[in-house]
Amino acid sequence: MGHNSVLIDSAPAETVRAADDPAASHADNDDAPVPVVAPIPTVNPWWEAGPARGALVVLLVFALAYVLQATRQLVLPIVVALLIAIVLSPVAAWLRKLHLPHALAGGIVVLVFAGAVAAGVYALTDPATSWIERAPETLRDVQKKLRKLRLPMMHAQQAARQVEELANVDGHKPGPEVTVKEPSLARKLLTSTQKGLVYLAETIILVFFILAFGDAFVRNLVKIPARLRDKIHVVKILQEIKEEVSHYLFTVACINAGLGTATAIAMWLLGMPNAVLWGVMAAAFNFVPYLGSAVTLTVLTVVALITFDALGHALLVPAVFLTLAAIEGQIVNPIIVGRRMSLSPLVIVIALMIGAWVWGVIGVLLAVPILVMVKIYFSHSEHLAPFAEVLGKN
């Protein structure tokens, strides 16, 4: 007891009052400074940084392109069938409004489409075969008319051979070259035709099943999300993407068909042989922006130089087609398609290069439609919307 009393007496008066009065102690604690604890810094993962995310996107694109290239025999008919089914879906939907079953409506659309393709191929077989058979003669005619332009090149080649002979000081002739005999042109055409027919049959069958049972597949797909809000969101996105993509592809197909018709009429008026063939070529190649019109212009120029003796008449053919292509590309397409579907020229060129690397000529034809589908999908996502702006034309 004595020891405790000594401690109390030796304590300050304020401490004694605080022990007797809890309220005073609480007031003193409120006035005391509160220690500040520094927040723990949060470190974001490296893949969430801007440069790292961009690099991952680039790597993902190239990895996806490599996978598509390795699986082209399986994936290519599916992609082509999906695009054709999207283009034909408005016609199938119109038939279903007449209370036709899905399978019957899809079958009618596929039969009409296959018949139109077969009729077009049959109508163009003779002109195309004739031009292929006349290819050697055509090349000789081109060489004769372009001989004056080739003279400087021939002189340069002759000078290069003389320099090579002077450089061979030891007098030994180069050894014989070993060449590997490649398959003949006829065998290559036969093999390509067989593969093309197999791809065409697979594509037609897939188009029928997509038109007949695609809606049921989408309904089953919507059942995957658990919440009703997510189901509604998925249905809305899929419906908008389907409508916009089908509208775009159908519109572009109609525009290209119009360009092909105008080209065929113009070539017929100018006296070009096989005007329908050049119209179909212009319509098909116009699915490839920039490059398609350039190839058509080159082919028409060569054919015109061979067909007509007068240089002015021959140059009138590419001039007319260039005018038609300019009207389509600068006036008709921007007005009808609109800015929403417009793409950056740089992105188009990169997509064409990737399409050619992955799937060859067919990949070039499919590059822009697939790019448009990707842009539409990005525009409907809150997180991917900036990428849609990057793909668009500024």
Buried (B, 14 or more C-beta within 10 A) or exposed (E): EEEEEEEEEEEEEEEEEBEEEEEEBEEEEEEEEEEEEEEEEEEEEEEEEEEEEEEEEEEEEEEEBEEBBEEBEEBBBBBBBBBBBBBBBBBBBEBBEEEBEBEEBBBBBBEEBBEEEEEEEEEBEEBBEEBEEEEEEBEEBBEEBEEEEEEEEEEEEEEEEEEEEEEEEEEEEEEEEEEEEEEEEEEEEEEEEEEEEEBBEBBBEBBBBBBBEBBEEBEEEBEEBEEEEEBEBBBEBBEBBBBBBBBBBBBBBEBBBBBBBBBBBBBBEBEBBBBBBBBBBBBBBBBBBEBBBEBBBEBBBBBBBBBBEEEEEBBBBBEBBBEBBEEBBEEBBEEEBEEEBBBBEEBBBBBBEBBBBBBEEBBBBBBBBBBBBBBBBBBBEEEEEEBBEEBBEE
